[in-house]
Amino acid sequence: MVSVSSIGVARQHERAVGLARSALAPVHEDLTTLAIYNQARNKPPKDHGQEGHWAMRIQSAFDLFSGAPHDDIGTTGHFTWTYNDAVAAVATATGLLARLDELKRA
């Protein structure tokens, strides 16, 4: 994972967001997360429950961060990434990974 302090120095904002996306892969691919996301996505937010909201947040972050390594015309090709975007991506990935680790230990 890239450190927050190195993001600004190297001015590699897009790379940092891409690395945050890669770091989220274990959380995104966790079978429990996928099952909960698939149940929650067709329900109104009020019916998601706490785990459903977490699964939606994981999917949302993964989808957003996927715009960094993919410059697809018509979808993500126009995405731009600032220093603060990169910091938010790294912090989000770090928090979600820590949460997954805690859940696996319980």
Secondary structure, DSSP 8 states (H G I E B T S, - for coil): ---HHHHHHHT-HHHHHHHHHHHHHHHHH-HHHHHHHHHHTTS-GGGSHHHHHHHHHHHHHHHHHTTTT---TTTTTT----HHHHHHHHHHHHHHHHHHHHHHH-
